[in-house]
Amino acid sequence: MQYEGVLRKMQTEIGSPIQYYMTFNNDFLNVNQVLNKTLKIKFIKHQCLNCGIDRPIFRQGYCKNCFFSTPSAGDWIMRPELSTAHLDKEDRDLAYEKRVQLQPHIVYLANSSNIKVGVTRKTQVPTRWIDQGAHEAIEIVETPNRYLAGITEVALKNHIGDKTNWRKMLTNTNLGEDLITWRNQLKEYIPEEAAPYFISNNSKTTLEFPVLQYPEKVKSLNLSKVPEFTDVLKGVKGQYLIFENNTVFNVRSNEGCYVKLSVL
């Protein structure tokens, strides 16, 4: 089997285990079905997710020009507290920003190797947790817009981390933490504006990833340095493909790379 096209974030479907799909122009691959099979990834060129031109990818699958112009790469994406659509103020495209920012958002706790706080649109639950490789997560605040979720995250970051240790996540080094206890302890630090949106009576979500063998010590595949790679696929977690020789490949961080993918 051979697939060809530009890499995009893998699509997921909740299940036991989670189902992963790599989507291409006119085809898709259910990654779960090729576990224990040999994959060959060959880099062909770059293809910006916005303009489609073969230019070096700067960030998030975009070339440098598009990254600093497209509304889907505004600073408020990574820093929700910078959202201004609720004030009717434009960053790059007010209509787009209203559509994304002025909808329910979730502030959550996730455990992927360590407890972290994060923000996502309500429609992205549990997708966001899957993408981060969290084996468990819980919603703690549901706000009507992105700004309120953002300022809540900023406040809580003073008391808990906001980053995933991706190496520990991929080696399945998990800390035994009680998410409900953490949720209750953090309640007092929620900003006054967001306090009415605290969620007090929900339970955690547990996620199961399709991994046959975790790496002992991870080494990351960089297509710009190694444009052709072949090995046996042993698992998928977060947005990473895990191979037999301890190599891991972050599909999302390679968005915008046009590749040939062969199942041997």
N, C-alpha and C positions, 0 to 999 in steps of 0.2 A: 504494500500500500504506500502511496506517495501523495503528499499534500504540499501545496505551494501557496504562499501569500504573506501578507504583512502580519506580524504578531500583534495581538491585542490581548488584553486581560482575559484569562480563562473564565468562561461562564460556569456557574455552579448550580447544582440542584440538591436541596436538602434530602438526606437519606442516611441509611446506616450501611455502608459509609456514604459520605458525600460523593456525588457524581460530578466529574469535571469534564468540560468540553473545550477543545481548542477550535475556534471558528476561523474559517478562511473564506475567500471570495464566494465560492459556490459549493462549499463542502464543510464538514465538521468532523472532528475526531473525538469519540468518547475515550478519554485518556485512561479511565479505569480498565477498559477492555484490552489495553496493551501493556499492562503491568507484567513484568517478567519477560518482556520482549525487548529486542534490541532496537533502539531508536538512533537515527542519524540526523543531525541538524546541520544544515549547510547555509551559511550566511551568503546572500546574493547582493543586496544593496539596502540602502535606507529608503523609507517611504513615509514622509511626515503624515500623521493621522489627520491633519487639517488640509494642507495644500496638496499633498500627494507627491511632492517633488522629492527627488533623490538628493537630500541634503543631510548633513550630520544631525542626529537627534540631540537636542539640547536637554529637554526634560519632558517627562510625561508623554512621550511619544511624539512630541512636536519639535520641528526645527526652531532655531532661535527666533526667527522673525515671527512665526506663528505663536510661539510661547508668550511673547510680549504683546500680542494683539488679540488673540482669540479670547472670548469671554469665559470659556471653560477652563482657563488657566490663570484666572485672576488670583491675587494674593489671598482673597477670602476663602478660596478652596482649601488651602492648607492651614489658614488661620481664620476660622469661622467668626472670631470676635471682630474681624474687620468688615463684616457684612454691613451694608448700608441700605439695602432695598427697602427695609421697613421705614426708613426716613425719606424714601422716594429719591435717594441720591444714587446716581449712576457711577459705576466704576468703568466698565467697558461697553456694556449693553444692558440697559435697565430692564428691558422686557425679559431677557434671559435671566437676569439676576433675580427679578421678582418671581419668576417661575420656579427657580431652584431654592432661593432663600426663604420665600414666604410659604413654607409648608412645614408640617410637623417634623421636628428633629429630635433625635434621641441622644442623651448623654449616657454612656454605658461604662461598665467595668468589664474588662476581658482578661482572661488568664491564658497566655500562650507560652509562658515560661516564667513570667512575673506578672503581677497585677498592674494594669495600666488603665487610665481613663481615656475616653475618646468620644468623638461626635460623629453621627451619621444621620442621613435622612431616614425617616421612619420606614420608607419604602425599601431601604437598603439593609434592613434587618431580616435574616441573619447574614446576608451576603458579606457585609463589612467584616463581621467576626470570622467568617470562613477565610476571607482574603488575608487576614492577619494571622491565620493559623492558631486561633484560640480554641482550646479544647472545652472551655466553658466561658459564659458571659452572662451579664444581667443588666437590664435597663434600670437606670436610677432616676432619670428626669426626662420628661417629654415636653418640649417647648413648642410654641406655635410658629417659631421662626428660627433661622440659623444663628442670628446674633445672640439671642438669649442662651442658646446651647453653647455658643462660643465663649461667652463670658463665664458661664458655669464651669466649662472645662479649664479655663485659665485659673479660676479660683481654686479648683480641686487639685491642679498640678502642683500647688504649693505643699500638698500633703500626700501625694501619690504620683508615681511616674506616668509619663505619657508616651513612652517609647517601648517597642517590642525588641527584645534581644533575639534577633533572628537566628543567631547561631544556636542558642539554647532551644529555641522553638523547633529547629530542624533536627536536633539530636534528642528531642523529646525529654528535655530536662525540665521537669515541672515542679513548681512549688505547691505544696498543699495549702491552699488559702480558702477561707470561707467568704465567698462573695457577699452573702447577705449581711454578715458582720461588718464587712468593709462598707457596704452601702449605708448601713445605719450609722456607722461612725462618721462618715463623710457628710451626713445630712446637715450638720450645723455650719458647714463651710459653704453651702450653696448661697449664692448672692440673693439678696432680698427680692429682686425682680423675678427671679426664677423659682424661689421657694415654693410658690403655690403649685408648681408642676412636679414636685417630688413624687416618686412612685414608691409606695410603702409596702405593698402586699403581693408582689410578684415573686416567682421562683426563677432560678437560673436555667439557662439553656445549655445542654451538653452536646458537643459535636464530635463526630467520629470521622477520622481521615483515612483514605485508602493508602496505607503505608505497609508494605511487607517487611521492610528492613530500614531502620534508621541509620544514618551515617554516624560513625564514631567521632569523626572530626571533619567538618565540612570545608570544601574548597569550591569557590564560586567560578562558574563558567562565564567568561567574558568573550562575546563573539567578535569583538574588535581585535582581540589578541589571539583567539583560537576560532577561526571562521568555520571550521568543520570539526564536528565532535560525534563520536559513536560510543554508546555504552548501553547496558541493560537498565531499563527503567524499574525502580523498586518502590516508588511511592510518589504521592502528590500531597503537599501540605501548604496551606496558605496559597501563594501564587508560585510555588516552587515545584519543579520536577526534581526528584531525588534519584540519583543513579547509583549503581552497584559499587563503583570505585570511589564513593564518598563525594563525588561532584554534585553540586546543586545548580539549577538554572532558574533564575527568577524571570518568569515570563513577563510579568508586568513591567519590570525595569528595562526590558528589551522591546517594549512596544515601539513600533515604527521600524523595526528590522524586518526586511523581506527575506524569507527563508524557504528552503526546501526541506521538508520533514519526511523522512522515510521510515517505515516500520519494516524491519528486515526479518 
